[in-house]
């Protein structure tokens, strides 16, 4: 019984870093959604990686791209976090987003860890899953 308890304790301790990482990543994405809801593009831009910030240059350019290309992110009705797994350059958080019309989207948030914490390094709209008839 003591070995089982020890093994269980070791296993649970190994989950803590992953759980903490996921909580931090979810907080960054949630904060960016909150910024978009009130058109705080400067705040939303702060959650973008240095690469993304370099691509768009200003919060206004970034905001225009999101409004035009990712309206479900600009004004989500609701969202929920799904899987966190490996992405091309770091963790990838899958988020289900419902837009104001009730349409649902799956988005893949590529994340990178910087000196100042986790940043969003790109968002991809995933294709809708096939539905069997």
FENGI-V335395 format. One record per backbone hydrogen bond with DSSP energy under -1.0 kcal/mol. NH is the residue of the N-H (numbers start at 0). CO is the residue of the C=O. E is the energy in kcal/mol with one decimal. If there is no record, write none. Layout:
nh={NH & NH}
co={CO & CO}
e={E & E}
//
This chain:
nh={4 & 5 & 6 & 7 & 8 & 9 & 10 & 11 & 12 & 13 & 18 & 19 & 20 & 21 & 22 & 23 & 24 & 25 & 26 & 27 & 28 & 29 & 30 & 31 & 32 & 33 & 34 & 35 & 36 & 38 & 39 & 40 & 43 & 44 & 45 & 46 & 47 & 48 & 52 & 53 & 54 & 55 & 56 & 57 & 61 & 62 & 63 & 64 & 65 & 66 & 67 & 68 & 69 & 72 & 73 & 74 & 76 & 77 & 79 & 81 & 84 & 86 & 91 & 92 & 93 & 94 & 95 & 96 & 97 & 98 & 101 & 104 & 106 & 107 & 108 & 109 & 110 & 111 & 113 & 116 & 118 & 119 & 120 & 123 & 125}
co={0 & 1 & 2 & 3 & 4 & 5 & 6 & 7 & 8 & 9 & 14 & 15 & 16 & 17 & 18 & 19 & 20 & 21 & 22 & 23 & 24 & 25 & 26 & 27 & 28 & 29 & 30 & 31 & 32 & 35 & 34 & 38 & 39 & 40 & 41 & 43 & 44 & 119 & 48 & 49 & 50 & 51 & 52 & 55 & 57 & 58 & 59 & 60 & 61 & 62 & 63 & 64 & 65 & 69 & 69 & 70 & 97 & 97 & 95 & 93 & 91 & 89 & 84 & 108 & 82 & 106 & 79 & 104 & 77 & 102 & 98 & 96 & 94 & 123 & 92 & 121 & 90 & 118 & 116 & 113 & 111 & 46 & 109 & 107 & 105}
e={-2.3 & -2.3 & -2.9 & -2.8 & -2.3 & -2.5 & -2.5 & -2.6 & -2.2 & -1.7 & -2.9 & -2.9 & -2.6 & -2.5 & -2.3 & -2.3 & -2.5 & -2.8 & -2.0 & -1.9 & -2.1 & -2.7 & -2.6 & -2.0 & -2.4 & -2.4 & -2.2 & -2.6 & -2.2 & -1.9 & -3.0 & -1.5 & -2.3 & -2.4 & -1.4 & -1.1 & -1.5 & -2.7 & -2.8 & -2.3 & -1.9 & -1.9 & -2.6 & -2.1 & -2.2 & -2.8 & -2.3 & -2.1 & -2.2 & -2.8 & -2.3 & -3.0 & -2.3 & -1.5 & -1.9 & -2.2 & -3.1 & -1.4 & -2.2 & -3.1 & -2.5 & -2.8 & -3.6 & -2.6 & -3.1 & -2.8 & -2.8 & -2.8 & -3.0 & -2.7 & -1.9 & -2.6 & -2.8 & -2.8 & -3.2 & -2.6 & -2.7 & -2.3 & -2.6 & -1.6 & -2.7 & -3.2 & -3.7 & -2.1 & -3.0}
//
